[in-house]
Amino acid sequence: MESAKKILWPVLLICNTGVMLLLWGFSEPKGPEHVDKSYSEHIEDNYKVFSLATPEVVVFADADVPLDKFGVREKLDRELLVNTYWQSNTFLLFKRANRWFPVIEPILAKNNIPDDFKYLAVIESGLTNAVSHAGATGFWQFMKETGISYGLEINEEVDERYDVVKSTEAACKYLNDGYKRFGDWSLVAASYNMGMGGVNKQLNRQQVSEYWDLMLNEETSRYVYRILAVKEILNNGTAYGFVIRPKDLYEPYQTRSTEVSGNIDDLAVWAKENGANYNIVKTLNPWMRQTYLKNSKNKTYEILLPKE
């Protein structure tokens, strides 16, 4: 019965004719006595993964989150764990936030939207001009019809969902409409994911008045907790193991703007004439969706160029 202890291993051979042969061989399994003990001890001494301590006080839009309510602390704990131990993604959030929060924050303040809603843009898109499988686009993930209804120009040449400033302005209009309806910012945040009608329907069906008491679909039930987790980590990075030097952060773009009221036949040529190149102009102005701008209605557009 000694042979029963052996392990069957596949071996792939490629002959000079190009034919692949799959052979099988036996080998003895390596027991604990074969493990490099010093290496094992090194891992045990140095590799640590810690459970996180959830904060005792959490605030969203100037209101305390009821951590003692049924399930609230556990749901927050889940999102803190996911975002802490998805290190590569969270490091990118730190870097991008340094570039884009200075753009988003004053727009939120001007429109009387709580500053915490900048973290909604973080969980929606990772502060990139992402496009979802359903077609939601930009930092704030507007669908085409919703974007148009909130004043964004969207056509084959121009798509202002890709314009961080204008899409943030549109998001503020939506959020203010939500607050007029619900009078509660956590419900407003949930409605950004589920729709105002969907949230209102569940409030009535479940006979509750707060987001924290609702039983919702998987995505929306996690949505506000994801905002809270990202806020907590980005504001207290070292407490969650993130060490990032100022020089590692992405700096805000330094730009100047020029107005264009006519057409641009070739954006690459136009970029060179204005001291830049096609790559730079498209990066700074992702709302320009073509290699040209026909501008048949002679609208005036502001195009960003490098300051230097």
Stockholm file with secondary structure:
# STOCKHOLM 1.0

chainA/1-308         MESAKKILWPVLLICNTGVMLLLWGFSEPKGPEHVDKSYSEHIEDNYKVFSLATPEVVVFADADVPLDKFGVREKLDRELLVNTYWQSNTFLLFKRANRWFPVIEPILAKNNIPDDFKYLAVIESGLTNAVSHAGATGFWQFMKETGISYGLEINEEVDERYDVVKSTEAACKYLNDGYKRFGDWSLVAASYNMGMGGVNKQLNRQQVSEYWDLMLNEETSRYVYRILAVKEILNNGTAYGFVIRPKDLYEPYQTRSTEVSGNIDDLAVWAKENGANYNIVKTLNPWMRQTYLKNSKNKTYEILLPKE
#=GR chainA/1-308 SS CGGGGCEEEEEEEECTTSCEEEEEEEECCCCGGGSCHHHHHHHHHHCCCCCCCCCSCCEETTEECCTTSTTHHHHHHHHHHHHHSCHHHHHHHHHHHHHHHHHHHHHHHHTTCCGGGHHHHHHHHSSSCCBCTTCCBTTTTBCHHHHHHTTCCBSSSBBGGGCHHHHHHHHHHHHHHHHHHHSCHHHHHHHHHHCHHHHHHHHHHHTCCSGGGCCCCHHHHHHHHHHHHHHHHHHSGGGGTCCCCGGGSCCCCCEEEEEECSCBSCHHHHHHHTTSCHHHHHHHCTTBCSSSBCCTTCCCEEEEEECC
#=GC SS_cons         CGGGGCEEEEEEEECTTSCEEEEEEEECCCCGGGSCHHHHHHHHHHCCCCCCCCCSCCEETTEECCTTSTTHHHHHHHHHHHHHSCHHHHHHHHHHHHHHHHHHHHHHHHTTCCGGGHHHHHHHHSSSCCBCTTCCBTTTTBCHHHHHHTTCCBSSSBBGGGCHHHHHHHHHHHHHHHHHHHSCHHHHHHHHHHCHHHHHHHHHHHTCCSGGGCCCCHHHHHHHHHHHHHHHHHHSGGGGTCCCCGGGSCCCCCEEEEEECSCBSCHHHHHHHTTSCHHHHHHHCTTBCSSSBCCTTCCCEEEEEECC
//
